[in-house]
């Protein structure tokens, strides 16, 4: 199989994962104790686990990945998976990692196409969930070229989903406002201000409403995501 064919197969698998979730968002409400423990410990039995508890949504997403042929790669810190790939018997194929940029940092999952111990292709995912119509962005903002999977449950046994690329979610006004705030935070935190024994550091606690995720907006954004997985004729 040529590299083009392998990449197209990889894209098809990722697309299938998203199709399953788009068609049945309740897939992200399932549970699996073994997978939750694996994510929490980064695959190491003697590990104390990551700083944050693995969410049911994250566990469910990993279940869907594994059901579609993706295998877990352990990583405790940012970029540890690269060393793991180099130093272990990793066969060619499809893999996933959890907490891409480390504990308590954005980008929850990445799926990888590995060929001869090299990462040939990669897609990043960030997951958000709320039992209302407002979810937390925490200290971050939407990242370009990251696929966001957002689920919300405004009523019992009712699950809605939105799948879109980070750069396509905010409005122009929202992006302009956040650009100003991010610049301000960076300037303040760069000063490393100290007052007596107090060390100051600004963090955001932003929230975002699902109200703009109308049927048409959701469909439009999902179509843009699916464009990533169209068969390639060249690399």
LINURGI-V997458 format. One record per residue. N is the residue number from 0. PHI is phi as a letter, one per 40 degrees, with the letter a starting at -180 (NA if undefined). PSI is psi in radians with two decimals (* if undefined). BURIAL is + if it has 24 or more other ideal C-beta (glycine too) atoms within 12 Angstrom, else -. Layout:
n;phi;psi;burial
N;PHI;PSI;BURIAL
N;PHI;PSI;BURIAL
//
This chain:
n;phi;psi;burial
0;NA;2.29;-
1;c;2.89;-
2;c;-0.64;-
3;c;-0.78;-
4;c;-0.69;-
5;c;-0.69;-
6;c;-0.68;+
7;c;-0.66;+
8;c;-0.76;+
9;d;-0.84;+
10;c;-0.69;+
11;c;-0.70;+
12;c;-0.77;+
13;c;-0.75;+
14;c;-0.69;+
15;c;-0.70;+
16;d;-0.82;+
17;c;-0.62;+
18;c;-0.74;-
19;c;-0.78;+
20;c;-0.72;+
21;c;-0.70;+
22;c;-0.48;-
23;a;1.43;-
24;d;-0.36;+
25;c;-0.21;-
26;d;-0.45;+
27;c;0.29;+
28;b;0.22;+
29;c;3.01;+
30;b;2.67;-
31;a;1.88;-
32;c;-0.67;-
33;c;-0.76;-
34;c;-0.67;+
35;d;-0.78;+
36;c;-0.69;-
37;c;-0.77;+
38;c;-0.77;+
39;c;-0.67;+
40;c;0.04;-
41;f;0.65;+
42;g;0.13;+
43;b;2.08;-
44;c;-0.57;-
45;c;0.12;-
46;c;2.59;-
47;c;-0.18;-
48;g;2.97;-
49;c;2.89;+
50;c;-0.67;-
51;c;2.52;-
52;c;2.46;-
53;c;2.29;+
54;c;2.74;+
55;d;-0.64;+
56;c;-0.74;+
57;c;-0.75;+
58;d;-0.78;+
59;c;-0.71;+
60;c;-0.74;+
61;c;-0.63;+
62;c;-0.78;+
63;c;-0.72;+
64;d;-0.84;+
65;c;-0.61;+
66;c;-0.34;-
67;b;0.34;+
68;g;0.15;-
69;c;2.36;+
70;b;2.54;+
71;c;2.41;+
72;b;2.27;+
73;c;2.47;+
74;a;2.26;+
75;c;-0.56;+
76;b;2.94;-
77;d;2.29;-
78;g;0.07;-
79;c;-0.51;+
80;c;-0.46;+
81;c;-0.77;+
82;c;-0.66;-
83;c;-0.76;+
84;c;-0.75;+
85;c;-0.62;-
86;c;-0.02;-
87;b;2.93;-
88;c;1.35;-
89;c;2.05;+
90;c;2.83;-
91;c;2.46;-
92;i;-2.72;+
93;b;2.25;+
94;b;2.93;+
95;a;2.66;+
96;b;2.71;+
97;b;2.49;+
98;f;1.22;+
99;d;-0.76;+
100;b;0.35;+
101;g;3.06;-
102;c;2.42;+
103;g;0.48;-
104;b;2.69;-
105;c;2.92;+
106;g;1.69;+
107;c;-0.74;+
108;b;2.72;+
109;b;2.46;+
110;b;2.46;+
111;b;2.46;+
112;b;2.03;+
113;b;2.28;+
114;b;2.08;+
115;f;0.81;-
116;g;0.32;-
117;b;2.49;-
118;c;1.93;+
119;c;-0.60;+
120;a;2.63;+
121;a;2.43;+
122;b;2.38;+
123;b;2.53;+
124;b;2.43;+
125;b;2.32;+
126;b;2.42;+
127;b;2.48;+
128;a;2.56;+
129;a;2.62;+
130;c;0.01;-
131;b;-2.45;-
132;b;0.25;-
133;b;2.24;-
134;b;2.82;+
135;c;2.34;-
136;c;-0.11;+
137;f;-2.28;-
138;c;0.19;-
139;b;-2.91;+
140;a;3.04;+
141;c;2.31;+
142;c;2.38;+
143;c;2.52;-
144;g;0.32;-
145;b;2.35;+
146;c;2.07;+
147;c;2.27;+
148;b;1.92;+
149;b;2.21;+
150;b;2.54;+
151;a;2.59;+
152;b;1.39;+
153;c;-0.40;-
154;b;2.77;-
155;c;2.38;-
156;g;0.35;-
157;b;2.09;-
158;b;2.21;+
159;b;2.70;+
160;b;2.68;+
161;b;2.32;+
162;b;2.09;+
163;a;2.83;+
164;c;2.49;+
165;d;-0.69;+
166;c;-0.27;-
167;c;-0.10;+
168;c;-0.94;+
169;c;2.68;+
170;c;2.95;-
171;c;-0.72;-
172;c;-0.70;-
173;c;-0.73;-
174;c;-0.73;-
175;c;-0.73;-
176;c;-0.78;-
177;c;-0.58;+
178;c;-0.70;-
179;c;-0.75;-
180;c;-0.70;-
181;c;-0.71;-
182;c;-0.76;-
183;c;-0.82;-
184;c;-0.75;-
185;c;-0.73;-
186;c;-0.76;-
187;c;-0.80;-
188;c;-0.42;-
189;c;-0.52;-
190;c;-0.35;-
191;f;0.93;-
192;c;2.44;-
193;b;2.33;-
194;b;1.84;-
195;g;-2.14;-
196;c;0.05;-
197;c;2.16;-
198;b;2.11;-
199;c;2.55;-
200;a;2.20;-
201;c;2.30;-
202;b;2.64;-
203;c;2.77;-
204;b;0.88;-
205;c;2.60;-
206;b;2.80;-
207;b;2.41;+
208;c;2.53;+
209;c;0.06;+
210;c;-0.46;-
211;c;-0.09;-
212;c;1.11;+
213;c;2.98;-
214;d;-0.76;-
215;c;-0.71;-
216;c;-0.71;-
217;c;-0.79;+
218;c;-0.77;-
219;c;-0.77;-
220;c;-0.66;+
221;c;-0.64;+
222;c;-0.65;-
223;c;-0.61;+
224;c;-0.77;+
225;c;-0.40;+
226;c;-0.45;-
227;c;-0.45;+
228;b;0.18;+
229;c;2.50;-
230;d;2.36;-
231;c;2.49;-
232;c;-0.31;-
233;a;2.84;-
234;b;*;-
//
